[in-house]
Amino acid sequence: MADEVVVQHAAITLTPDEALSRARALVPRLKARASNADSLRRCPDESVRELNESGLMRVLQPRRVGGSELPWVALIDIGSELARGCGSTAWNWANYAVHHWMLAFWPVACQDEIWGADPAVLIASSMVFPAGKATRVPGGYRLSGRWPFSSGVDPSAWNMLGGIVQGEGATGEHRIFLLPRDDYTIIDNWHVMGLRGTGSKDVEAKDIFVPEDRTLSVEATKGGGNHPGAAVNRAPLFQIPIFATFPYMLTGIALGIAQGAYENVVDGLRGRVARYSGKTLADMTALQIKIAEAAACIDAARRVMRDHCQTAQTLAERGDVPDLLLKATWRRDGAFTAALCERAVGVLFKTGGGGALFDDHPLQRAFRDVHAATAHISMIWEAQATTFGRVALGLPCDNPTL
């Protein structure tokens, strides 16, 4: 387990421009530590500390507890900026920042318990609902399960874990359970190809009692502020549906990985000559076409991601809840834009030639990391396209979280 990370407790309220500027300033340091993050198989303590001190961890946290309460599109803008330096660190940042936003949906007593002890608390998660089995008991639930992909779990004090309550309706009730560190075990199995520095290890809980106030029904997360936390967190940000916008918590990371790879290639090609022919590489038509294709993929992905996030924010500001087709569209386009980022990195990787095969080459890390990112369920095209197709054709939705 990582050493204890010192966090900041003071409020740091940022504007969108201030947050983006602070993220940009961190990029060179994150880039310098990217190899170390891979070796550690978790986010370096220095990076976690700097993200906390910068206030970036709390950009989606309610202002009432010292957060910035920035618009939803900040996830794309800040996440993509940080990922230019280190995809793994940006991935963990997105998780930590999103969990402050999600905690605002929980019962007020739970928010006060956690943020009252530490408003800069780090919270991990695993939303693999079938992995958790719960039963209702007086005062709460008994929960057991083993959950994969709990990113950034090592320094986290709490964990949001998805589970299905047995005997609640025909298929059980989908609910999220918030467990303190002592109630689950971390299983060190994160030996992977890409996003190695996220430390996305398994966690296990065995017949743990979870009080009612530390749980949240998925039904309460579907938009419109019909959740327990709305009693104190009334801003439009906290009326945005959680799982309909799930892809945009993380697609900004794939975008930033692709952007960083693009910048690396363009900078490297200027003035460079081919090893065998001696020709200036920038003059080669084939490479010019690859640069154009990668740039088009990145620019298109960014526009679609930002547009959907801004639409979600606008609907929330009007007090409107998106219909099922729009929710399915957001999920569809999250996967589609992630695939564009993967395509961009694949095209750019080909420009690196044999040199890009080496472990210390940034294109190799970008190639590994973007493929790891797009393996997330929210970015798998077949899963999200199927949901959209069913809804568009008038069939029952196959995603109970929407």
C-alpha positions as a Markdown table, in Angstrom:
| # | Residue | x | y | z |
|---|---|---|---|---|
| 1 | Met | 0.0 | 0.0 | 0.0 |
| 2 | Ala | 1.2 | 3.6 | -0.7 |
| 3 | Asp | 2.5 | 5.8 | 2.0 |
| 4 | Glu | 0.0 | 8.1 | 3.6 |
| 5 | Val | -0.6 | 11.1 | 1.4 |
| 6 | Val | -0.9 | 14.5 | 3.1 |
| 7 | Val | -3.9 | 16.4 | 1.8 |
| 8 | Gln | -5.1 | 20.0 | 2.0 |
| 9 | His | -8.1 | 20.8 | 4.1 |
| 10 | Ala | -8.6 | 24.5 | 3.1 |
| 11 | Ala | -11.1 | 25.5 | 0.5 |
| 12 | Ile | -9.7 | 26.2 | -2.9 |
| 13 | Thr | -12.4 | 27.6 | -5.1 |
| 14 | Leu | -11.3 | 27.9 | -8.8 |
| 15 | Thr | -12.8 | 29.3 | -12.0 |
| 16 | Pro | -12.7 | 27.1 | -15.1 |
| 17 | Asp | -9.8 | 29.1 | -16.5 |
| 18 | Glu | -7.9 | 28.9 | -13.2 |
| 19 | Ala | -8.4 | 25.2 | -13.0 |
| 20 | Leu | -7.3 | 24.7 | -16.6 |
| 21 | Ser | -4.2 | 26.8 | -16.0 |
| 22 | Arg | -3.3 | 24.8 | -12.9 |
| 23 | Ala | -3.7 | 21.6 | -14.8 |
| 24 | Arg | -1.5 | 22.9 | -17.6 |
| 25 | Ala | 1.2 | 23.8 | -15.2 |
| 26 | Leu | 1.3 | 20.3 | -13.8 |
| 27 | Val | 1.7 | 18.6 | -17.2 |
| 28 | Pro | 5.6 | 18.7 | -17.4 |
| 29 | Arg | 5.9 | 17.2 | -13.9 |
| 30 | Leu | 3.4 | 14.5 | -14.6 |
| 31 | Lys | 5.1 | 13.7 | -17.9 |
| 32 | Ala | 8.5 | 13.4 | -16.0 |
| 33 | Arg | 6.9 | 11.0 | -13.5 |
| 34 | Ala | 4.9 | 8.9 | -16.1 |
| 35 | Ser | 7.6 | 6.1 | -16.2 |
| 36 | Asn | 7.7 | 6.0 | -12.4 |
| 37 | Ala | 3.9 | 5.7 | -12.2 |
| 38 | Asp | 4.2 | 2.7 | -14.5 |
| 39 | Ser | 6.9 | 1.1 | -12.3 |
| 40 | Leu | 5.0 | 1.8 | -9.0 |
| 41 | Arg | 1.7 | 0.6 | -10.5 |
| 42 | Arg | 0.0 | 3.5 | -8.8 |
| 43 | Cys | 0.0 | 7.3 | -8.9 |
| 44 | Pro | 3.2 | 8.7 | -7.3 |
| 45 | Asp | 2.5 | 10.3 | -4.0 |
| 46 | Glu | 4.0 | 13.6 | -5.2 |
| 47 | Ser | 1.4 | 13.8 | -8.0 |
| 48 | Val | -1.5 | 13.1 | -5.6 |
| 49 | Arg | -0.2 | 15.7 | -3.3 |
| 50 | Glu | 0.2 | 18.3 | -6.1 |
| 51 | Leu | -3.3 | 17.6 | -7.4 |
| 52 | Asn | -4.7 | 18.1 | -3.9 |
| 53 | Glu | -2.8 | 21.3 | -3.3 |
| 54 | Ser | -3.9 | 22.7 | -6.6 |
| 55 | Gly | -7.5 | 22.3 | -5.8 |
| 56 | Leu | -8.1 | 20.2 | -8.9 |
| 57 | Met | -9.3 | 17.2 | -7.0 |
| 58 | Arg | -12.3 | 19.2 | -5.7 |
| 59 | Val | -13.4 | 21.0 | -8.9 |
| 60 | Leu | -16.8 | 19.2 | -8.9 |
| 61 | Gln | -17.3 | 19.2 | -5.1 |
| 62 | Pro | -20.1 | 21.4 | -3.6 |
| 63 | Arg | -19.0 | 25.0 | -2.7 |
| 64 | Arg | -20.6 | 24.5 | 0.7 |
| 65 | Val | -17.7 | 22.3 | 1.7 |
| 66 | Gly | -15.0 | 24.2 | -0.1 |
| 67 | Gly | -15.2 | 22.8 | -3.6 |
| 68 | Ser | -15.3 | 24.7 | -6.9 |
| 69 | Glu | -18.6 | 23.3 | -8.3 |
| 70 | Leu | -17.4 | 23.8 | -11.9 |
| 71 | Pro | -19.5 | 22.9 | -14.9 |
| 72 | Trp | -19.6 | 19.2 | -16.0 |
| 73 | Val | -17.5 | 20.0 | -19.1 |
| 74 | Ala | -14.5 | 20.6 | -16.7 |
| 75 | Leu | -14.1 | 16.8 | -16.7 |
| 76 | Ile | -13.2 | 16.8 | -20.4 |
| 77 | Asp | -11.1 | 20.0 | -20.3 |
| 78 | Ile | -9.1 | 19.2 | -17.2 |
| 79 | Gly | -8.9 | 15.5 | -17.8 |
| 80 | Ser | -7.6 | 15.9 | -21.3 |
| 81 | Glu | -5.0 | 18.5 | -20.2 |
| 82 | Leu | -3.6 | 16.3 | -17.4 |
| 83 | Ala | -3.6 | 13.2 | -19.7 |
| 84 | Arg | -1.2 | 15.0 | -22.0 |
| 85 | Gly | 1.4 | 14.5 | -19.2 |
| 86 | Cys | 0.3 | 11.1 | -17.8 |
| 87 | Gly | -2.7 | 9.1 | -18.7 |
| 88 | Ser | -2.6 | 7.1 | -15.5 |
| 89 | Thr | -2.5 | 10.1 | -13.2 |
| 90 | Ala | -5.3 | 11.8 | -15.2 |
| 91 | Trp | -7.4 | 8.7 | -14.9 |
| 92 | Asn | -7.0 | 8.7 | -11.1 |
| 93 | Trp | -7.7 | 12.5 | -11.0 |
| 94 | Ala | -11.0 | 11.9 | -12.9 |
| 95 | Asn | -12.0 | 9.2 | -10.4 |
| 96 | Tyr | -11.2 | 11.3 | -7.3 |
| 97 | Ala | -12.9 | 14.4 | -8.7 |
| 98 | Val | -16.0 | 12.5 | -9.8 |
| 99 | His | -16.4 | 10.8 | -6.5 |
| 100 | His | -16.6 | 14.2 | -4.8 |
| 101 | Trp | -19.4 | 15.0 | -7.2 |
| 102 | Met | -21.2 | 11.7 | -6.6 |
| 103 | Leu | -20.9 | 12.0 | -2.8 |
| 104 | Ala | -23.1 | 15.1 | -3.1 |
| 105 | Phe | -26.0 | 12.8 | -4.1 |
| 106 | Trp | -25.7 | 10.8 | -0.9 |
| 107 | Pro | -27.8 | 11.3 | 2.3 |
| 108 | Val | -26.6 | 14.5 | 4.1 |
| 109 | Ala | -25.6 | 12.6 | 7.2 |
| 110 | Cys | -23.1 | 10.6 | 5.1 |
| 111 | Gln | -21.7 | 13.7 | 3.4 |
| 112 | Asp | -21.3 | 15.4 | 6.8 |
| 113 | Glu | -19.6 | 12.3 | 8.2 |
| 114 | Ile | -17.0 | 12.0 | 5.4 |
| 115 | Trp | -16.4 | 15.6 | 4.4 |
| 116 | Gly | -16.6 | 16.7 | 8.1 |
| 117 | Ala | -13.6 | 14.6 | 8.8 |
| 118 | Asp | -11.7 | 15.5 | 5.7 |
| 119 | Pro | -13.2 | 17.7 | 2.9 |
| 120 | Ala | -10.3 | 16.6 | 0.6 |
| 121 | Val | -10.8 | 12.9 | 1.2 |
| 122 | Leu | -9.9 | 10.5 | -1.5 |
| 123 | Ile | -12.6 | 8.0 | -2.5 |
| 124 | Ala | -12.2 | 5.1 | -4.9 |
| 125 | Ser | -14.9 | 3.0 | -6.6 |
| 126 | Ser | -16.0 | 0.0 | -8.6 |
| 127 | Met | -19.3 | 0.2 | -10.3 |
| 128 | Val | -19.4 | -3.4 | -11.3 |
| 129 | Phe | -22.9 | -4.1 | -9.9 |
| 130 | Pro | -23.1 | -7.9 | -10.3 |
| 131 | Ala | -19.9 | -8.2 | -8.3 |
| 132 | Gly | -21.7 | -7.2 | -5.1 |
| 133 | Lys | -24.4 | -9.1 | -3.4 |
| 134 | Ala | -26.4 | -7.4 | -0.7 |
| 135 | Thr | -29.4 | -8.2 | 1.5 |
| 136 | Arg | -31.5 | -5.8 | 3.4 |
| 137 | Val | -31.3 | -6.0 | 7.2 |
| 138 | Pro | -32.6 | -3.7 | 10.0 |
| 139 | Gly | -30.8 | -0.3 | 9.7 |
| 140 | Gly | -29.0 | -1.1 | 6.4 |
| 141 | Tyr | -27.6 | -3.9 | 4.4 |
| 142 | Arg | -25.1 | -6.8 | 4.5 |
| 143 | Leu | -22.7 | -6.7 | 1.6 |
| 144 | Ser | -20.3 | -9.2 | 0.2 |
| 145 | Gly | -18.3 | -9.3 | -3.1 |
| 146 | Arg | -15.1 | -8.9 | -5.0 |
| 147 | Trp | -14.9 | -5.9 | -7.3 |
| 148 | Pro | -12.4 | -5.3 | -10.0 |
| 149 | Phe | -10.8 | -2.1 | -11.3 |
| 150 | Ser | -10.9 | 0.1 | -8.2 |
| 151 | Ser | -8.7 | 2.9 | -9.6 |
| 152 | Gly | -6.6 | 4.9 | -7.1 |
| 153 | Val | -7.6 | 2.6 | -4.3 |
| 154 | Asp | -4.3 | 2.6 | -2.3 |
| 155 | Pro | -4.4 | 6.1 | -0.8 |
| 156 | Ser | -8.2 | 6.2 | -0.6 |
| 157 | Ala | -10.1 | 6.3 | 2.7 |
| 158 | Trp | -13.4 | 5.2 | 1.3 |
| 159 | Asn | -14.8 | 3.2 | -1.6 |
| 160 | Met | -18.0 | 3.4 | -3.6 |
| 161 | Leu | -19.0 | -0.2 | -4.6 |
| 162 | Gly | -21.9 | -1.2 | -6.8 |
| 163 | Gly | -24.1 | -4.1 | -5.7 |
| 164 | Ile | -27.5 | -5.7 | -6.3 |
| 165 | Val | -29.9 | -6.1 | -3.4 |
| 166 | Gln | -31.3 | -9.6 | -3.5 |
| 167 | Gly | -35.1 | -10.0 | -3.3 |
| 168 | Glu | -35.8 | -6.4 | -4.4 |
| 169 | Gly | -38.0 | -6.7 | -7.5 |
| 170 | Ala | -37.6 | -9.3 | -10.3 |
| 171 | Thr | -33.9 | -8.6 | -10.9 |
| 172 | Gly | -32.9 | -7.0 | -7.6 |
| 173 | Glu | -32.2 | -3.4 | -6.8 |
| 174 | His | -29.0 | -1.7 | -8.1 |
| 175 | Arg | -27.5 | 0.3 | -5.2 |
| 176 | Ile | -24.1 | 1.9 | -4.4 |
| 177 | Phe | -22.5 | 1.2 | -1.1 |
| 178 | Leu | -19.9 | 3.5 | 0.6 |
| 179 | Leu | -17.4 | 1.6 | 2.7 |
| 180 | Pro | -14.6 | 2.9 | 4.9 |
| 181 | Arg | -11.1 | 1.5 | 4.3 |
| 182 | Asp | -11.3 | -0.9 | 7.2 |
| 183 | Asp | -14.3 | -2.7 | 5.7 |
| 184 | Tyr | -12.6 | -4.0 | 2.5 |
| 185 | Thr | -9.4 | -5.7 | 1.5 |
| 186 | Ile | -7.2 | -4.5 | -1.4 |
| 187 | Ile | -6.0 | -7.3 | -3.6 |
| 188 | Asp | -2.7 | -6.4 | -5.4 |
| 189 | Asn | -3.4 | -7.9 | -8.8 |
| 190 | Trp | -2.8 | -4.8 | -11.0 |
| 191 | His | -0.2 | -6.3 | -13.4 |
| 192 | Val | -1.4 | -4.9 | -16.8 |
| 193 | Met | -0.5 | -3.7 | -20.2 |
| 194 | Gly | -1.7 | -0.1 | -20.0 |
| 195 | Leu | -2.7 | 2.6 | -17.5 |
| 196 | Arg | -0.3 | 0.8 | -15.1 |
| 197 | Gly | 0.0 | 3.8 | -12.8 |
| 198 | Thr | -3.7 | 3.8 | -11.9 |
| 199 | Gly | -3.4 | 1.0 | -9.3 |
| 200 | Ser | -6.8 | -0.3 | -10.3 |
| 201 | Lys | -6.8 | -3.3 | -8.0 |
| 202 | Asp | -9.5 | -5.6 | -6.9 |
| 203 | Val | -11.2 | -5.1 | -3.5 |
| 204 | Glu | -13.1 | -7.6 | -1.5 |
| 205 | Ala | -15.7 | -7.3 | 1.3 |
| 206 | Lys | -17.1 | -10.2 | 3.3 |
| 207 | Asp | -20.5 | -9.8 | 4.9 |
| 208 | Ile | -20.0 | -6.2 | 5.9 |
| 209 | Phe | -22.8 | -4.2 | 7.5 |
| 210 | Val | -23.5 | -0.9 | 5.6 |
| 211 | Pro | -25.8 | 1.6 | 7.3 |
| 212 | Glu | -28.7 | 2.9 | 5.2 |
| 213 | Asp | -27.2 | 6.4 | 5.1 |
| 214 | Arg | -24.1 | 5.1 | 3.5 |
| 215 | Thr | -26.0 | 3.8 | 0.5 |
| 216 | Leu | -27.5 | 5.3 | -2.6 |
| 217 | Ser | -30.1 | 3.8 | -4.9 |
| 218 | Val | -29.2 | 4.0 | -8.6 |
| 219 | Glu | -32.8 | 5.0 | -9.2 |
| 220 | Ala | -32.0 | 8.3 | -7.4 |
| 221 | Thr | -29.1 | 9.1 | -9.7 |
| 222 | Lys | -31.1 | 9.2 | -13.0 |
| 223 | Gly | -31.4 | 13.0 | -13.1 |
| 224 | Gly | -33.5 | 15.9 | -11.8 |
| 225 | Gly | -32.2 | 16.1 | -8.3 |
| 226 | Asn | -34.4 | 13.4 | -6.9 |
| 227 | His | -31.6 | 12.2 | -4.6 |
| 228 | Pro | -31.1 | 12.5 | -0.8 |
| 229 | Gly | -28.3 | 15.0 | -1.2 |
| 230 | Ala | -30.5 | 17.5 | -3.0 |
| 231 | Ala | -31.6 | 18.8 | 0.4 |
| 232 | Val | -28.3 | 20.7 | 0.6 |
| 233 | Asn | -26.8 | 20.5 | -2.9 |
| 234 | Arg | -29.3 | 22.2 | -5.2 |
| 235 | Ala | -27.0 | 23.4 | -8.0 |
| 236 | Pro | -27.7 | 22.2 | -11.5 |
| 237 | Leu | -24.4 | 20.2 | -11.5 |
| 238 | Phe | -26.0 | 17.8 | -9.0 |
| 239 | Gln | -29.1 | 17.2 | -11.1 |
| 240 | Ile | -27.1 | 15.7 | -14.0 |
| 241 | Pro | -27.7 | 11.9 | -14.2 |
| 242 | Ile | -24.7 | 9.9 | -13.1 |
| 243 | Phe | -24.7 | 6.8 | -15.4 |
| 244 | Ala | -26.1 | 8.5 | -18.5 |
| 245 | Thr | -23.0 | 10.8 | -18.5 |
| 246 | Phe | -20.7 | 8.0 | -17.2 |
| 247 | Pro | -18.4 | 7.9 | -20.3 |
| 248 | Tyr | -17.5 | 11.6 | -20.0 |
| 249 | Met | -16.0 | 11.0 | -16.6 |
| 250 | Leu | -13.2 | 9.2 | -18.4 |
| 251 | Thr | -13.2 | 9.9 | -22.2 |
| 252 | Gly | -11.3 | 13.1 | -21.6 |
| 253 | Ile | -8.4 | 10.9 | -20.6 |
| 254 | Ala | -8.4 | 9.0 | -23.9 |
| 255 | Leu | -8.6 | 12.4 | -25.6 |
| 256 | Gly | -5.6 | 13.8 | -23.7 |
| 257 | Ile | -3.5 | 10.7 | -24.4 |
| 258 | Ala | -4.2 | 11.2 | -28.1 |
| 259 | Gln | -3.5 | 14.9 | -27.9 |
| 260 | Gly | -0.2 | 14.3 | -26.1 |
| 261 | Ala | 0.8 | 11.7 | -28.7 |
| 262 | Tyr | 0.0 | 14.1 | -31.5 |
| 263 | Glu | 2.1 | 16.9 | -30.0 |
| 264 | Asn | 5.0 | 14.5 | -29.5 |
| 265 | Val | 4.9 | 13.4 | -33.1 |
| 266 | Val | 4.5 | 16.8 | -34.7 |
| 267 | Asp | 7.3 | 18.3 | -32.6 |
| 268 | Gly | 9.5 | 15.3 | -33.4 |
| 269 | Leu | 8.9 | 15.4 | -37.1 |
| 270 | Arg | 9.9 | 19.0 | -37.6 |
| 271 | Gly | 13.4 | 19.0 | -39.0 |
| 272 | Arg | 13.9 | 15.3 | -38.6 |
| 273 | Val | 15.3 | 13.3 | -41.5 |
| 274 | Ala | 14.7 | 9.7 | -42.4 |
| 275 | Arg | 17.4 | 7.3 | -41.2 |
| 276 | Tyr | 17.8 | 5.4 | -44.5 |
| 277 | Ser | 16.9 | 7.9 | -47.2 |
| 278 | Gly | 18.1 | 11.1 | -45.6 |
| 279 | Lys | 14.9 | 12.9 | -46.7 |
| 280 | Thr | 13.1 | 15.4 | -44.5 |
| 281 | Leu | 10.2 | 13.5 | -42.9 |
| 282 | Ala | 7.9 | 16.5 | -42.8 |
| 283 | Asp | 8.0 | 16.7 | -46.6 |
| 284 | Met | 6.6 | 13.1 | -46.9 |
| 285 | Thr | 3.0 | 13.2 | -48.2 |
| 286 | Ala | 2.2 | 9.9 | -46.4 |
| 287 | Leu | 3.2 | 11.4 | -43.0 |
| 288 | Gln | 1.3 | 14.6 | -43.7 |
| 289 | Ile | -1.9 | 12.6 | -44.3 |
| 290 | Lys | -1.4 | 10.7 | -41.1 |
| 291 | Ile | -1.0 | 13.9 | -39.1 |
| 292 | Ala | -4.2 | 15.2 | -40.7 |
| 293 | Glu | -6.1 | 12.1 | -39.9 |
| 294 | Ala | -5.0 | 12.0 | -36.3 |
| 295 | Ala | -5.8 | 15.7 | -35.8 |
| 296 | Ala | -9.3 | 15.3 | -37.4 |
| 297 | Cys | -10.1 | 12.4 | -35.0 |
| 298 | Ile | -8.9 | 14.4 | -32.0 |
| 299 | Asp | -10.7 | 17.6 | -32.9 |
| 300 | Ala | -14.0 | 15.8 | -33.7 |
| 301 | Ala | -13.8 | 13.8 | -30.5 |
| 302 | Arg | -13.2 | 16.9 | -28.4 |
| 303 | Arg | -16.2 | 18.8 | -30.0 |
| 304 | Val | -18.6 | 15.9 | -29.5 |
| 305 | Met | -17.5 | 15.3 | -25.9 |
| 306 | Arg | -17.7 | 18.9 | -24.9 |
| 307 | Asp | -21.1 | 19.4 | -26.7 |
| 308 | His | -22.7 | 16.5 | -24.8 |
| 309 | Cys | -21.3 | 17.7 | -21.5 |
| 310 | Gln | -22.6 | 21.2 | -22.1 |
| 311 | Thr | -26.0 | 19.9 | -23.1 |
| 312 | Ala | -26.2 | 17.9 | -19.9 |
| 313 | Gln | -25.4 | 21.1 | -17.9 |
| 314 | Thr | -27.9 | 23.2 | -19.8 |
| 315 | Leu | -30.7 | 20.6 | -19.3 |
| 316 | Ala | -29.9 | 20.5 | -15.6 |
| 317 | Glu | -30.0 | 24.3 | -15.4 |
| 318 | Arg | -33.5 | 24.3 | -16.9 |
| 319 | Gly | -34.6 | 21.6 | -14.5 |
| 320 | Asp | -35.1 | 19.1 | -17.4 |
| 321 | Val | -34.3 | 15.4 | -17.2 |
| 322 | Pro | -33.0 | 13.9 | -20.5 |
| 323 | Asp | -35.2 | 11.2 | -22.0 |
| 324 | Leu | -34.0 | 7.7 | -22.5 |
| 325 | Leu | -33.0 | 8.1 | -26.1 |
| 326 | Leu | -30.8 | 11.1 | -25.3 |
| 327 | Lys | -29.2 | 9.2 | -22.4 |
| 328 | Ala | -28.5 | 6.3 | -24.8 |
| 329 | Thr | -27.1 | 8.8 | -27.3 |
| 330 | Trp | -24.6 | 10.1 | -24.7 |
| 331 | Arg | -23.5 | 6.6 | -23.9 |
| 332 | Arg | -23.2 | 5.8 | -27.7 |
| 333 | Asp | -21.1 | 8.9 | -28.5 |
| 334 | Gly | -18.9 | 8.4 | -25.5 |
| 335 | Ala | -17.8 | 5.1 | -26.9 |
| 336 | Phe | -17.6 | 6.5 | -30.4 |
| 337 | Thr | -15.4 | 9.4 | -29.5 |
| 338 | Ala | -13.1 | 7.2 | -27.4 |
| 339 | Ala | -12.7 | 5.0 | -30.5 |
| 340 | Leu | -11.7 | 8.2 | -32.5 |
| 341 | Cys | -9.0 | 8.8 | -29.9 |
| 342 | Glu | -7.8 | 5.2 | -30.2 |
| 343 | Arg | -7.7 | 5.5 | -33.9 |
| 344 | Ala | -5.7 | 8.8 | -33.7 |
| 345 | Val | -3.1 | 7.1 | -31.5 |
| 346 | Gly | -2.9 | 4.1 | -33.8 |
| 347 | Val | -2.2 | 6.3 | -36.8 |
| 348 | Leu | 0.4 | 8.3 | -34.9 |
| 349 | Phe | 2.1 | 5.2 | -33.6 |
| 350 | Lys | 2.8 | 4.2 | -37.2 |
| 351 | Thr | 4.8 | 7.4 | -37.7 |
| 352 | Gly | 7.2 | 6.4 | -35.0 |
| 353 | Gly | 8.7 | 3.5 | -36.9 |
| 354 | Gly | 10.8 | 1.0 | -35.0 |
| 355 | Gly | 11.8 | 3.5 | -32.4 |
| 356 | Ala | 8.3 | 3.6 | -31.0 |
| 357 | Leu | 8.6 | 0.0 | -30.0 |
| 358 | Phe | 11.0 | 0.8 | -27.1 |
| 359 | Asp | 9.7 | 1.0 | -23.5 |
| 360 | Asp | 11.0 | 4.6 | -23.0 |
| 361 | His | 9.3 | 6.0 | -26.1 |
| 362 | Pro | 6.2 | 8.1 | -25.3 |
| 363 | Leu | 4.3 | 6.7 | -28.3 |
| 364 | Gln | 4.6 | 3.3 | -26.8 |
| 365 | Arg | 3.0 | 4.4 | -23.6 |
| 366 | Ala | 0.3 | 6.3 | -25.4 |
| 367 | Phe | -0.5 | 3.2 | -27.4 |
| 368 | Arg | -0.8 | 1.0 | -24.3 |
| 369 | Asp | -2.7 | 3.6 | -22.3 |
| 370 | Val | -5.3 | 4.5 | -24.8 |
| 371 | His | -6.1 | 0.9 | -25.5 |
| 372 | Ala | -6.4 | 0.3 | -21.7 |
| 373 | Ala | -8.7 | 3.4 | -21.4 |
| 374 | Thr | -11.0 | 2.3 | -24.2 |
| 375 | Ala | -11.4 | -1.1 | -22.6 |
| 376 | His | -13.6 | 0.5 | -20.0 |
| 377 | Ile | -17.2 | -0.6 | -20.4 |
| 378 | Ser | -18.4 | 2.9 | -21.0 |
| 379 | Met | -16.0 | 3.1 | -24.0 |
| 380 | Ile | -16.7 | -0.3 | -25.5 |
| 381 | Trp | -18.6 | 0.4 | -28.8 |
| 382 | Glu | -20.5 | -2.9 | -29.0 |
| 383 | Ala | -22.0 | -2.5 | -25.5 |
| 384 | Gln | -23.1 | 1.1 | -25.9 |
| 385 | Ala | -24.2 | 0.8 | -29.5 |
| 386 | Thr | -26.5 | -2.1 | -28.6 |
| 387 | Thr | -28.2 | -0.1 | -25.9 |
| 388 | Phe | -28.7 | 2.8 | -28.3 |
| 389 | Gly | -30.0 | 0.5 | -31.0 |
| 390 | Arg | -32.5 | -1.1 | -28.7 |
| 391 | Val | -33.9 | 2.2 | -27.4 |
| 392 | Ala | -34.0 | 3.7 | -30.9 |
| 393 | Leu | -36.0 | 0.7 | -32.2 |
| 394 | Gly | -38.5 | 0.8 | -29.3 |
| 395 | Leu | -37.2 | -2.2 | -27.4 |
| 396 | Pro | -36.6 | -2.3 | -23.6 |
| 397 | Cys | -33.4 | -0.7 | -22.5 |
| 398 | Asp | -30.8 | -3.3 | -21.5 |
| 399 | Asn | -29.0 | -0.9 | -19.1 |
| 400 | Pro | -30.8 | -0.6 | -15.8 |
| 401 | Thr | -28.7 | 2.3 | -14.6 |
| 402 | Leu | -30.1 | 4.7 | -17.2 |
